[in-house]
Amino acid sequence: MNPKLVQDATNLRNVNGNKTNIFTTVNNPDGTPVKDANGNTVKQNNLVNQFTSDYLDDYGTFLKSIYTPQTQAEVTSAIYTPEVQQAQGKATSYETEMNAIEKDIDAIEKDVEKELSGSGATGTRVRLEKIAAKEALQNEYNSVLKSYTTYANKANNLITQNTASYEKAYAQKQALNTALASAGSQKYASDLALAKNQAEFDQKLAQQAQLTNDPVNAI
């Protein structure tokens, strides 16, 4: 016998003080029995109801296990990997260095203007003096800019690749989940059908036992 059926039948006996009570009368809000179209008292099948509840719980737990959504932190972790963070950190460091060099270049230009002020130097000479004075810094800036661009591009490329990989993996997982859900649904329906058939068979045995006044063997 299906072990769940045995447990459910045991539960029914315990609840009903060891008295078999597979069927119970369905009552109206006022306590009177519900009647069907033919005037017969409507009864609910406790054993089948218990089985349905058991399998619905099992199937619901199964669905929750495969369709658990990822948190924002998990998605971010999949895309912004340590390699991405390292590249971004390098780019940020070079950007800070570039900003500092730009300030130094601006200061040198002001120093040249101050030095040549009132000297009668032409605008062309002032401009040439500025270029000469900041040449070394400009070369340094260009070198740092090259490094910054390398790491910024690396970070962006990795983010693009990781995003594409995540989306592909997510789509594959969703397809697999759909297949698992379908298989689980079929198994649930099959198990429930078998459980109901087993319940109906044992209910007949119980009814026969009750008719022969043999409650010990009644389910």
FENUR-V348289 format. One record per pair of residues at least 24 apart in sequence whose ideal C-beta (glycine too) atoms are under 6 Angstrom apart, sorted by the first residue. I is the first residue (numbers start at 1). J is the second residue. Records with the same first field share a line. If there is no record, write none. Layout:
BEGIN
I=J, J
END
This chain:
BEGIN
2=195, 198
4=54
5=198
8=47, 50
9=219
12=46
20=206, 218
22=46, 47, 203, 206
47=199
48=196, 199
51=195
55=188, 191, 192
59=188
62=184
66=177, 180
67=177
78=166
79=162, 163, 166
83=158
84=155, 158, 159
87=151, 154, 155
88=155
90=151
91=148, 151, 152
94=144, 147, 148
95=148
97=144
98=144
101=137, 140, 141
104=137
105=134, 137
108=133, 134
END
